[in-house]
Amino acid sequence: MRRHAFHAVALAATAAILSGCGTSGGYGFQTSGNARGISSIIFSNGSGQTNVFAVSPTGIAPGPGAPGPLVQVNAQGVSGSNNVVVPNASFTWTAAFTQSPATYTSNNLGAQKNCAFAVPTSGVTLPDISPFSSTPVLYYQAPGGGYAPLAPNQQSSTVFVTPAQGVTFASGSSNYCITVTAIGNGAQANLQVVVTNSP
C-alpha cells in the first residue's frame, strides 16, 4: 500500500513540474540526450567576447560557400544561479530585422549604441531573412571548412551571421540590426547583430 501511495505522489509531482514548463522562462526539460534543461543562454563571438556582434557589409567572405563577411555567434546553455554549463546543449535558430527601438553592444566594455532600421533597396518590403527563406542570413560551418545556409530547425551551438541581401542603411544612418534568436532545451534568448562599417 505504501508503494502505491508513493507512486501516486511521484506522478502528481511530475505532472505539476511538467505543466509549469515553457519556452519563455523557468527551468526547461530536454526530451532526448542530456536529461537536464537550461535556464538561460549565454552568447559569445568568435573572439570569446560576450554580446559584441558586428559584421561589415563590405568585408571579405571567409571561405567557400560564404555569401560575404560573417560574424560568429556561439550559444551555451547554463542552468541555475551559478550558471552551471549544460553540456551538449544545441539550439535551433531564426533571424529577423530589428523593427522596434533596440540597442547593440559596440565594444567589450559594454558601450551601447542605437540600432537603426534596414530599408529595402527596391520596393517597400524587407526580405525574409529566416532560415525558411531564399535570402537567409544564418550559416553554419560545413565539414571541410566551407559554409552553407542553416536549414530550418537545424540544431547547432554555433551559427554565422552575414549582412542581408536587398537592404541598405536608412538615410542618415550607418547601421541596421538583425535580431537573432536561439531556442532549445526549454529556453529562448535573442541578441542584436549590428551590420555596420563602424561598430
GIWO-V349606 format. One record per pair of residues at least 24 apart in sequence whose C-alpha atoms are under 8 Angstrom apart, sorted by the first residue. I is the first residue (numbers start at 1). GAP is how many residues later the second one is. Records with the same first field share a line. If there is no record, write none. Layout:
I=GAP  GAP
//
This chain:
21=165
22=164  165
23=160  163  164  165
24=162  163  164
25=161  162  163
26=160  161
27=52  159  160
28=157  158  159
29=156  157
30=155  156
34=53  54  55
36=50  149
37=42  49  148  149
38=39  40  41  42  48  147  148  149
39=38  39  40  41  147  148
40=37  38  39  147  148  149
41=34  35  36  37  146  147  148
42=33  34  35  36
43=30  31  32  33  148
44=29  30  31
45=26  27  28  29
46=25  26  27  28
49=59
50=58
51=54  140
52=52  53  54  55  56  141
53=52  53  139  140  141
54=52  139  140  141  142  145
55=106  107  108  138  139  140  141  142
56=107  139  140  141  142
57=105  106  138  139  140
58=139
63=82  83  84
64=81  82  83
65=81  82  83
66=73  80  81  82
67=95
68=94  95
69=93  94
70=90  91  92  93
71=89  90  91
72=86  87  88  89
73=85  86  87  88
74=83  84  85
75=82  83  107
76=81
89=68  95  96
90=65  66  67  94  95
91=63  64  65  66  91  92  93  94
92=60  61  62  63  64  90  91  92
93=38  59  60  61  62  87  88  89  90
94=36  37  44  86  87  88
95=34  35  36  42  43  83  84  85  86
96=32  33  34  82  83  84
97=32  80  81  82
98=78  79  80  81  94
103=89
104=73  88  89  90
106=93
107=92
115=60  61  62  79
116=53  54  57  58  59  60  61
117=52  53  58  59  60
118=49  50  51  52  57  58  59
119=48  49  50  51
120=46  47  48
121=45  46  47
122=44
126=40  41
127=38  39
129=35
135=29  30
136=28
137=24  25  26  27
138=24
161=32
163=32
174=24
//
